[in-house]
Amino acid sequence: MVAVAPTDEWLEDLINKPLELLKKTINGKEDQNSFYHYLMKHGMYRSSHHAGDIYVKMKEKNLWERFALYENKYKRKWKGPSVPIYLFPVQEKRGMFQSSMKKSGVCFKDEIFFFVTDQEDPKEYEALFVHEYHHCVRMKRLSKKDDQYNLLDSIIFEGLAEHAVKEYCGEEYVATWTNAYEEKELSEYYRKWIEPNLNVKRNSPLHDQLLLGQKSYPKMLGYSSGYRMVQNYLNKHDTSTISLIGKPSTVFLP
C-alpha cells in the first residue's frame, strides 16, 4: 500500500468537490459533510479558488514525494504503523494555531491529514509530519479505545509530539504555544483548571475548551500544560522522546 495517497491526482479533478475527495478516505466514507466540517476546523481548505493556487505550489515543491520520505524515515525510526496519509491545501485565512495558518494536520488512528501551503523553510514540513505521525505511533502503542481517552491523554499527546519536533527538527521549529506562559503562571492555570478536569473525556465540550483554551480559558492552555509536563519529566530523567512514546499518560503527572 502506498502510504501517501495520490491526492495530487485527486485534486486535479475534484478540487471543487471536497466531499467527493473525502469519499476516498477511511473516515470520510460515510458522512462526508460532517467530516468535511470537522476537517475545516483543523485547517482544510474552504475556497477552491484559493486552494488551486496552493495546489500548484504544492506540486512545484514535490510535497507528495517529500512526505513519502518522511513517512519512510520515521516509520523506520519509531517502528510505526503504515497508515494512509493525505495532503490537501490549507485554509490560510484562519486556524486554531495562528491567524494566518501555513500548516496544520489532524491524526486518526487509521489515517493522517496534512493541510499545507508553500513554506520558505522545508523543515517546517518535517516538523508538521513529526508532530502528527508521533500521535499515530503513540495511539498504536497505547491501544486504547476512542472513548477511553481523557484530557490528560490529550495534553500528553501534544506535549510529547512537540518535544519530538524539538528533538528531531530543532528548537526553532517548535510551536509558539510551547512558551506562551511563564512557569508560575502556567502552574496556577494548571492547578485551577487542568488538574481538576484531567479525567474529562474527549466527547465532553469542556475537553476541547481546556485543551485549546476556548471560551474564557487561556489560549492553548492544554497544549502548553502538556508540553511543560513532558519537559519537567525530561528534566528529571535522562531519556529521549522515543523511549516515552508508549508510556501511560499518568507517568507524567507532577
C-alpha positions in Angstrom: 0.0 0.0 0.0 1.3 3.5 -0.9 1.3 5.4 2.4 1.0 8.9 0.8 -2.3 8.8 -1.1 -2.2 10.4 -4.6 -4.3 13.4 -3.6 -2.3 15.4 -6.2 -4.2 13.4 -8.8 -7.5 13.6 -6.9 -7.2 17.4 -6.6 -6.6 17.7 -10.3 -10.2 16.6 -11.0 -12.0 17.2 -7.7 -10.6 20.4 -6.0 -14.0 22.0 -6.4 -15.7 18.9 -4.9 -14.1 18.3 -1.5 -16.9 16.0 -0.4 -16.1 13.7 -3.4 -12.4 13.8 -2.3 -13.3 12.7 1.2 -15.3 9.6 -0.1 -11.8 8.2 -1.0 -10.7 8.4 2.7 -11.4 6.0 5.6 -13.2 8.3 7.9 -15.0 10.2 5.1 -16.7 7.2 3.6 -20.0 7.6 5.5 -20.8 11.2 6.2 -18.7 13.4 4.0 -20.5 16.6 5.0 -19.9 16.5 8.8 -16.4 15.1 8.3 -15.5 18.0 5.9 -16.7 20.5 8.6 -14.6 18.7 11.2 -11.5 18.9 8.9 -12.1 22.6 8.2 -11.8 23.2 11.9 -8.4 21.7 11.7 -7.3 23.7 8.6 -8.6 22.0 5.4 -9.3 24.5 2.6 -12.7 26.1 2.2 -12.2 28.1 -1.0 -11.4 26.0 -4.0 -10.2 29.1 -5.9 -7.6 29.9 -3.2 -6.8 26.2 -2.8 -6.0 26.0 -6.6 -3.1 28.4 -6.2 -1.7 26.5 -3.2 -2.1 23.2 -5.1 0.1 24.5 -7.9 2.8 25.4 -5.4 2.5 22.0 -3.7 3.2 20.3 -7.0 6.2 22.6 -7.7 7.7 21.7 -4.3 7.1 17.9 -4.9 5.4 17.7 -1.5 4.0 14.2 -2.1 7.5 12.8 -2.6 8.8 14.8 0.4 6.1 13.4 2.7 6.7 9.9 1.5 10.4 10.3 2.5 9.3 11.5 6.0 7.0 8.6 6.3 9.7 6.1 5.4 12.2 7.8 7.8 10.0 7.9 10.9 8.2 4.7 10.4 11.7 3.1 10.5 13.0 5.1 13.4 9.9 4.7 15.6 8.7 1.3 14.4 5.5 3.0 13.5 2.4 1.8 11.6 1.6 2.3 7.9 -1.5 4.4 7.6 -2.8 6.4 4.6 -1.5 10.0 4.5 -3.5 12.7 2.7 -2.1 16.1 1.6 -4.5 18.9 0.9 -4.2 22.7 0.7 -4.5 24.6 3.9 -7.2 27.1 4.8 -4.7 30.0 5.2 -7.1 32.7 6.4 -7.9 31.3 9.9 -6.9 28.4 12.1 -6.6 27.3 15.7 -2.8 27.9 15.8 -2.4 31.3 14.2 -4.3 34.0 12.4 -2.7 33.2 9.1 -2.1 29.4 9.0 0.6 27.9 7.0 0.4 24.3 8.1 -1.9 22.1 10.1 -2.9 18.5 10.5 -5.2 16.0 12.2 -4.4 12.4 13.1 -6.7 9.5 13.5 -5.6 6.0 14.5 -6.0 4.8 10.9 -5.1 7.8 8.7 -3.5 11.3 8.9 -4.5 14.5 7.1 -2.0 17.3 6.4 -3.0 20.8 5.3 -0.1 22.7 3.8 0.9 25.6 1.6 4.2 27.0 0.3 6.9 27.2 3.0 10.2 29.1 2.6 11.9 26.6 5.0 11.1 23.0 4.0 12.0 21.8 7.5 8.6 23.2 8.6 7.0 20.3 6.6 9.1 17.8 8.5 8.1 19.4 11.9 4.5 19.1 10.9 4.9 15.4 9.9 6.8 14.6 13.1 4.1 16.0 15.3 1.1 14.3 13.7 2.8 10.9 13.0 4.0 10.8 16.6 0.3 10.9 17.6 -0.3 7.9 15.3 2.6 5.9 16.7 1.5 6.6 20.3 -2.1 5.7 19.6 -0.9 2.3 18.3 1.3 1.7 21.4 -1.4 2.7 23.9 -4.1 0.6 22.2 -7.0 2.5 23.9 -10.5 2.8 22.5 -11.5 6.2 21.4 -14.0 6.7 24.2 -11.3 5.9 26.8 -9.1 8.9 26.1 -9.4 11.8 28.5 -7.9 15.3 28.9 -4.7 14.0 30.5 -4.2 11.8 27.5 -4.8 14.6 25.1 -2.4 17.1 26.7 0.4 14.5 27.0 -0.2 13.6 23.3 0.5 17.2 22.4 3.4 17.7 24.8 5.2 14.5 23.6 4.7 15.2 19.9 6.1 18.7 20.2 9.0 17.6 22.2 9.7 15.1 19.4 9.7 18.1 17.0 12.3 19.8 19.2 14.4 16.6 19.3 14.3 15.7 15.6 13.9 19.1 13.9 15.3 21.6 16.3 14.0 24.1 18.9 13.4 26.8 16.3 10.6 24.6 14.8 8.5 24.1 17.9 5.1 25.8 18.1 4.8 29.2 19.8 2.4 27.8 22.4 5.2 25.8 23.9 6.5 29.0 25.7 3.3 31.1 25.8 3.3 31.3 29.6 5.7 31.8 32.4 6.3 28.8 34.7 4.4 30.3 37.7 1.5 31.5 35.6 1.1 28.1 33.9 1.3 26.3 37.2 -1.5 28.4 38.6 -3.6 27.7 35.5 -2.9 24.0 35.8 -4.0 23.8 39.4 -7.1 25.9 38.8 -8.4 24.4 35.6 -6.4 21.4 34.2 -5.8 19.3 37.3 -9.5 19.1 38.5 -10.5 18.0 34.9 -7.9 15.5 33.9 -10.5 12.7 33.6 -12.8 14.7 31.4 -13.5 12.6 28.3 -12.9 13.7 24.7 -16.6 13.8 23.9 -17.2 16.5 26.6 -17.3 20.1 25.3 -15.1 21.0 28.3 -12.3 18.8 26.9 -11.6 21.0 23.9 -12.3 24.2 25.8 -9.5 23.4 28.1 -7.2 21.7 25.5 -7.4 24.6 23.1 -8.1 27.5 25.5 -11.6 28.3 24.2 -14.3 30.3 25.9 -12.7 32.2 28.8 -9.8 29.8 29.2 -6.2 30.9 28.3 -5.3 30.2 24.7 -3.8 26.7 24.0 -3.9 26.0 27.8 -4.0 22.2 27.5 -1.3 22.1 24.8 1.0 24.4 26.9 0.4 22.4 30.1 1.2 19.1 28.3 4.4 20.4 26.9 5.5 21.7 30.3 4.6 18.3 32.0 6.7 16.4 29.5 9.5 19.0 29.8 9.5 18.5 33.6 9.7 14.8 33.2 12.6 15.0 30.8 14.4 17.4 33.2 14.3 14.7 35.9 15.0 11.7 33.6 17.9 11.4 31.1 15.9 9.9 28.3 14.7 10.6 24.7 11.2 11.1 23.4 11.2 7.8 21.6 11.5 5.9 24.9 8.4 7.7 26.2 6.2 7.2 23.1 4.3 4.3 24.6 4.3 5.4 28.3 0.9 5.8 30.1 -0.1 9.4 30.4 -0.2 9.1 34.2 3.6 8.7 34.2 3.9 12.5 33.5 1.7 13.7 36.4 3.6 16.0 38.7 
